[in-house]
Amino acid sequence: MTTRPRTYRSAAVIGTGTIALGWIALFAARGLEVRISSTRADAREHVTAALPLYAASLPDGPADPEELAARLVFAPDLASAVAGADVVQENALEDLPLKQRLFAEAAAAAPEALLLSSTSTLLPDDLGAGLDTPGRVVVGHPFNPPHIVPLVEVVAGRDAAPETVEAAVDFYRWLGKTPVVLRRAVPGFVANRLQSALLRESIHLVREGVVTVDELDEVVTASIGSRWAVVGPFHAFHLGGGPGGLRHWLEHLGSGLERSWALLGSPPVDRETIDTLLAQADASFGAVPYEELAARRDRGQNAVIAAAARARTP
């Protein structure tokens, strides 16, 4: 890729899993022609059946699934899907050799396209290792569901040209997302590492019988969940320090942090732990169909994001 496009007309989406479906819906809602490459024999039927759920929860309001479907092109192979596309968003399984093959083929068939990956675990240097210009591959890691949650972590390799990173940021901003460029590529990136740390302690507390799965979820949504929708951890503790801010908080309470960290759990994810979690989860929400749970989540997520945006407006 030499220059970024002034306007975006088409995007190729590799895959038709949960993350890919979110991108497909969002790309189509933004008016793009969406070229879909999938190994599923029933890809058209699968995507068409899923579109109503995603169309109903788009950030700018519900869209007509039939109008979105009219912007979709189901390509017979990857090369024809990416040829001429402005952007390629890859969403294949977390299999490095597979993704390397896909990007090698995409790079050859679309020499000017922006190559993006939704990977949550693999690093851009590894993804682009088989290309003549490895820096072409940039991670654009979304947070599920990608058509709603604003964050996209943009992670570039060592050899990525600044204009390539700028093009990725430009594209995601054009979509209405909040791209954050990581200064250094680390396994798991940032959002998933934070989520993993909280999940570890959540599992520990449930395993130890301190709370149930249902109670743990209620604790989070009724406290730090709503707080972090407005201010992040550092900003929150800055306010927790009163007029003295984060400096006062760290100087007076920071010495106890390491002691409190030492008390955190490292639960084994063994059969006993899994059975405990699943039994409680099944009792809490396991009987509710996935589509209904997802629709509830999406309505709430959109409402929280919209409310937070209004609160930030002067």
C-alpha positions, 0 to 999 in steps of 0.5 A: 500500500502506497497511499491511503484512499480519500474515500472508502468504497469497499472492504473485504471481510475474511471469515463469518464468525462472531467478530466478522459478522459484527464487522460485516454489519458495521461496514455495510451500515457505513455504505461500503460494499462488503466482499465476504470470503468464507470457507462455509458452504452456507456462508450466504445463508449464515450471514443473512440469518445473523444480520437482523440481530446485528442490524437492530443494535447498530450505534446509529440506530437500527438498520434494515437487514435487507438494505445491509444484505444488498451491499454484501458480495459473497466471493468464490475465493479470497483473491476475488474477495480482496481484489480492488478492496480498499480495506481487508479485515481478517477474522480467521481462527487464531492459527498463525500459519493459516493467517500467514497464508491468508495475508500472503494471498491477500497481499498479492491480490490487493497490493494497495489494500490496507491489511488489518487483522482482528486477532486477539493473540498474534503479533503483527510482525508474525502475521506479516512474516511471509510478505515482502513488506511485513509491515503492511499487516496491522492489527486492528483488534476490536472488543466484542461486539465490534459493531458497538464497542468503540475501541479498536487497538491498532498494533503495528509491526517494527517495519510498519510505515507511519502512513500505514498506521495512520491509514488504519487509524483513519479508517477506524475513525471513519467507521466511528470507532475509537482507535488507540495505537499501542506504542509497543506490541505485547501479547494479548494487547491491552484490553484483553490483558485488563479483562484477563486480570479481572477474570482471574480474580473473578474466578478465584472469588467464585471458586472460593465461595465468596460470591456466586457467578451472578453476584460477581457480575452484579458487583462489577456492573453496580460499581467499577463497570459503571465507573469505568464507562465514564473514567478509566482506572487512573482517572478514577483513582486521581479523583479518589485522592481528593483535591490532592489527586493521584499523587496524594493517593499513591503517596498515602495508599500506594505502599499497600498496593503490593500487599493487596496484590499478594492477596489476589488469587491464581485459581486453577482452571481445572475440572472442579473450577469449570464445573462450578462456574458452568453450574452457576452460569447455567442457573443464572442465564444458561436457559436464555437463548443466545440471541436474547442475551445478546440483544439485551447486552447490545441495547444496554451497551449502546445506552451506556455509550450514548449516555457517557458521550452526552455527559462528556459534551460541555 
